[in-house]
Amino acid sequence: MLALRLTRGARPAVQLRRLLVALASAGTGFLLLCTLGHAISHPEDPSGAVLRLAWCLTPLAATVHFALAVARTDPGTRPRPGLAAIGLGPARLMAVTATTTALSCTLGSMLALLFFLHLRGDLTGMPFDGAAADFLAAGTPLPLPAALTLLGLVPAIASVTVGLVLRPRDDRAASARREARSYGRFGAYGRTTAREPFGAYGRFRARRNTSEPAAPKDPTPAPAAESGPLDPGQDSALPPAPQEAPKGLPWGIAVLAAGLAVEAYANRHGTAPATPLPGGLAGTPSVLVGWLLTATGLAVAGPGLTHLCGRLLQSGRPGALRLLAGRVLMAEATRIGRPLGIVCAVASGAYAMISLYDPTGPEVGPLTTLGLLLVTSCALATLLTAAVEAKHARSDTTAALLRLGAPATMLRSAAALRAGALLALFGPLTLVVAELAALPLTS
């Protein structure tokens, strides 16, 4: 009930993001139901049904990733003093967030079921003159348990993923946690960092002051800081740079190189095409494994590349604009780097498929087009959602810069500089990876 009330009372932008999650869930659920329909109408081809189900894992993963990004930016489930006072701590708010995600995905699954039944002709007459009867299993009874099981995959996986990622964590170091678990004086749970000597408290509960005497207060108030243009030396108003860079860059490069090497090895031995790809393409299992490793490498290396891009912006003798843009990129490398790497992986895969497509071969079917649009849309929507989350996270820094006198045009110029720097780094990288990925199958 609380999840429903928080869902209903959200702002229009939040409701729009939840609606997009429902639409993505509907698209994935429709693809899963079409896979079930193909398996029912072609019982003599079980391997083809398993292959179609395997191709649905990519839209499923994209939908779950998008649902997780939307759950992270949901302002209605953030810890607040009012909710904590009535017992809704971080753990219960995490459960509310997972429930809200499950509700959005369930709504999309129900829409997919209604649309699938409508196309089958179970609700009305057969639309499109029965042109889609091949993968809908029209005229054959639909096994309801199997359909509900497939439709429940997206809500279940999305809610469990949100619960695992957003669970409360203790960010303190291990030594600090051990110190907090120790028992202090008179059995008090927890202990201060410095021990107090015997007799620290004197008569009438007067505490002995071992520190230096405080300086007398000046009755005259300090003058307020004048508002003026942003000084490049005012580093305190800039976002704090992270202490260390993300550690996934070497691993991402290694996985990316391994994926390209697997594809080149498959082309060297010249194995015959054994696995049909969407849109009439053909490839070997080694090529598919290489593509998967390439996409994983780009996703893992995304935060490190974003951090490197921010460091390059601050190289030399940076001014206020480059310093601000570089600091923001370094601080937000983990938040926006991984979605950006996934977008690059999707773009390189789409480019490779376009270069491999044979116009004389079979045409791209509607289900293949739906899957490609779903994966691309979810990747772009996840990146935009992460950008919105990053904007909200640095709202205090933006307000501080405006109070210091930074013009609004400078903040917009810094945002444009960050976007241009990321495009200059990830654009050529995507093209190079796409060319290398498509080279084994085009030569």
N, C-alpha and C positions, 0 to 999 in steps of 0.2 A: 504493500500500500504506500509506504514512504517513497519507494522508487517511482511509482506512478505519479505521486504528487510532485516530486522533484522534476520528473520528466515534463509534466504539464506546465509547471511554472517557469520553465527555462525561456531564455530570450529567443527571438526569431532566428538569429544566426546559429544558435545551438540546435534548434529544432531542424534547421536546414541540413546541418551536418548529420544528424541522426536519420533524417529522411534519405540522405545519400547512402548511409550505411544500409538502410532497409532496401534500397534499390540494388545495391551491389549484392546483398544477400539473395534478392529475388533472381538476379541474373545467374548467380552460381547455382542456386537451387533448380532453376529451369534447365541448366546444362546437365545437372545430375539426373533429373527426371528424364531428359531426352536420352541419356545413356541407358537408363533402365528400360525405356521404350524400345531402344535398338536391341537390347539383350532379349526382350520378350519376343520381338518380331523376327529375330535371327537366332533361334536356339542352337543352330548348327555351328555357330561361330563364337565360341566362348572367349577365345583369345582376342578377337576384335572388341568384345565388350569390355574385357579387362584393360585393353589399350585405351579405349575411350575414357574409361574411368580414371586411368592414370593421367590422361591429358587434363582432366578436371581438377587435378591437384594444384596446378598453377593459378587458376582463378580463385580457388579456395584459399590458398596462401595469401594472395593479394587482397582478398576481402577481409580476412582476419587481421592482416597488418593495418588496413585502413580503419577497421573497427577499433583496434588498439590505439591508433593515433587520435581518433575522435574521443575515446574515453579519457585519454590523458589531458585533453583540452576542455573537458566538461567542467564549467565553473560551479555547477550545482552540487557537486560531490567533493569539493575541496574541504579540508578541515577548517571549521569555524568555531569560535568560542561558544556561540549559542547551541550548536549541535553537540559539542563536547560536554556541555553542562547537562544534557539530558541522556548522556551515555552513548552517543554516536561518535566514537573515536575513530582513529584511522582504519582499524580493522573492519568495523561495521560499514564505514563509508566505502571501503574497497568492495565489500559485498554488495552494497547498493549500486556501485558502478558496474560490477559484473552483471547484476540483475537488469540494469538499464540496457546494457549491450545485448543481453539475451532477448529482451523484449523487442528491440529494434530488428535484430536478425530474425526472430520468429515472425514478425510482421512481414518481412520480405519473403520468408519461406512460404507463408500462407498465400501471398500474392502470386508467387511462382506456381503453387499448386492450382490455384484458380485459373490462371492463364493456361496452364498445361491441360487441365480438364476442358477448358473452352476450346482449345485447338483440337483436342481429341474428339470433340462433339458430344461429350458426356453431359454438358450443361445445355448447349444449343446444337444447332446443326453444324456439320463439318465445314469450317471456313476454308477459304482458298481452294475450293473445289477438290479437297483431299490431296493437295500437292505435298503436304507435310506428313502424310500418313506413314512414311517409311520409318521415321525415328520416333513416332508418337504411339505406335502399336494400336492404331485405331481399330475398333472392333474386337479387341482382345481385353478380357477383364484385367484391370490394373491391380496388382498385389498391393493392398494398402499398407501392410507392415513394412514392406521393402521401401515403398515411397516415403513413409514417415521416417524411417531410419535414415534415408539419404537427406531428407529435408532437415532432420535434427542435427546433422553434422556441423553446419555453419554456426547455429546458436551455441551448441555445446563447446566446440573448439574455441570460438571467439570469447565466450564468457570465462572459460578456464584460463585462456591466455591472459585476459585482462586481470583476472584474480592473481595469477602468478607474478605478472610483471609489476602490478601496482600494490603488492602486499607490503605492509609496513616493514621497514628494515632499520636496524641499528647501525648508523653510519660511524659510530665511534670506533676507535682502534681497539685491538684485542686487549691491550694492557689497560685501557680505560674501562672496558667492560669487566675485566677481572677486578679492578679497583672498586667498581660500583657494586659488584657482587659480594665483596668482603664485608665483614661485620665490624663496626666501629665501636666507640666507647659505650658502655652500658648496653651492649647488644643492639645498638642502633644499626639498621641495615644501610650500608653505604658509609663512606668515609671521605673526609676532605683530603685534599692533596697534602696539606701541611699539618703535622701533629702540633697540638697546643701543649705547652709544658704545664706541670702541676702548679696550681695557684694562679692560673691565668685569669680566673674570675675572683675578685676580692670581695670584701664585705659589701653588703647591700647590692649584690649583683653588678658591681662596677667592674667593667672589663678593662684590663690593662691594655693601654695603647702602646704597642711596640714600634709603631711606624713613626715617621718624622712628623713634626707638628705641621698642620696645614697652614698655608699662607692666608693672611687676612683678606677677606673679600673686598673688592673695590666697589664702593656704592654707586659709582658712575657706570652706566651700562656701556657695553662695547658698541662701537658704531657698526651699523649694518653694512654688509658688503655691497658695493655699488654694482649695478647691473651693467655689464658691458660685453663686448665680443669675447668669445671663448679664447682663452690663452692656451697655447699648446703646452705650456708647463703645468696646467691644472690637471694633473693625471688622476687626482682623487675622484673626479666626476666620471671618469671613463670606466667601462666594465672591467672588472678584475680579470687579468689573464690567468688561465689555468696553470697550476703548478707544473704539470707534465702533459706532454702530447698524448693523444690516444694511441694505445699500443697495438692496434690492429693493422697498421699500415704494412709492416713487413709480412704478416700472415696473409693479408689480402693480396699483396703482390705475388706471393708464392703460390697461392691458390689460383690466381689468374693465369700465371705462367704455366701451372700444371694443366689447367683446362685447355689452353692453346696447344700445349704439347700433346695432350691426348687426341685432339682433333687432327693435328699434323701426323701423328702415328697412325690414326685410322686411314688417312688419305695415302700414306706411304705404302701400306699393305694392299690398298685397292680392294677392300672387301665389298661385296655386292650389297646393294641396299636391302636391308632386312626389316626396317621399321618404318611404316608410313608416317609422314609428318602431316600437319594440317595443310589444307590447300593443295593437295596433290604432290607435295614434296616427298622426298625419299631420303633416308639416311640410315646409318648404322647405330647400334647402341653405343658404340664408342663416341660417335659424334654427339649424341644426346648427353652422355656423361660429360663431355668436354664443354658443351654449352652450359650445363648446370654448374660446373666448377667455375666457369668464366663469370656467370652472373653472381655466384656466391663471393668470388674474389672482389668484384666491384662493390658489392654491398659492404663487405668487411673493410675494404680500404677507403670507403667514402669519408668517415670521420677524420682519418689521418690526412687525407688529401685536402679536406676543408681546413684543417688546422694549419697545414703547410701553406695553403693559399693566404690565410690571414697573416702568417709570419712573413711571407714574401711582400705583402702590402706594407709592412712596417720596416722593411729593410732600408738601408741607407740613412738618410736624414728626413724622416717623415714629418709632414706637417700635421695640423690638427685633423684634417679630413682623412688622410691615410691612416693616421694613428687610431682614430675612432673606428673606421671600417675594419682595420685589421684586428683590433681588440674584440670587436663584436663577433667576427668570424672565428677567432680562437675560442671565445667563450661558448659559442653555439655550435662548435664542431661536432660534438656527440649528438646533439639534438637534430640537426638538419643534414649531417653528413651521410647517415645511413639511408634515409629516404632519397637523397640525391644520388647515391650510388645505385639504388634500385631503379631509379628512373633511367640512369645511364645504361643499366643492364637491359631494361625493357627496350630502350631506343636502339641499342646495338643489335638485339635479337630481331626487332622489327625490320631494321635495315638489312640484316642478313637474309631474312625471309623474302623481302622484296627483291633482292638481288638474285636469289635462287629460284624465284617463281618463273615457271615456264608458261608463256601465254598459250602455247599449243596443247598444254596438258589439261587436266580437269580443272574446272572453275572452283574458286573458293566458295565453300558452302556457307549457309547462313549461321550455322553453329560455330564454325571457325571464326567468322567475322565477329560474332557476339563475344566469343572468348577473347579475341585480340582487343576488342574495344573495352571489355571489362577489365582486363589486366592493365591496359594503358591508362584508363580513367582512374582506377584505384591507385596506381603509382603516382600520377599527377596530383590527385586529391590528397594523398598522404603527404606529399611534399608541401602542398599549400597549407595543410593543417599544421604541419610542423613549423612552418614559417609563422603562422598565426600564434602558435604556442610560444615561439621565441620572442615575438613582438610583445606579448603579454608579460613574459618573464623579465624583459628589460624595460618595463614601463617606468620603474623608479629611476633608473639611470636616465631615461629620456626626460623625465620631469626635472631631474637635477640639472641636466644640461640646459634646459629652457630657463630655469631660474638663474643660472650663471650668465645668461644672455646669448646663448647659442641661437642663431637664426634657424627658423624651420627649414629654409632652403638648404642649409648645411646638413641637416639630418636626412633630407631627401637625397641630397647628393651622395651622402655616405651609403645609403641603401642602394642607389644606382651603381656606385663603385663596387659594392660587394657583389651585386648580381653580375656585373660585367667581369669581375675577376673570376667568379665561379664558372661563368660561361666560357671564358678564355681557357680555363684549365680543363674542365670536364667535356667541352665540346670536341676538341681534337682527340682527346682520349677515347671518347665514344666512337668516333669515326675509325680510329686505328684499330680498336678492339673488334668493331663490326667487320672491317675488311679482313683482319686476321682470322676471325671466326668463319667467315664465308669462303675464305680461300681454299680450304680443303675440299669443299664440295663443288667449287666452280672450276678447279683445275683438272 
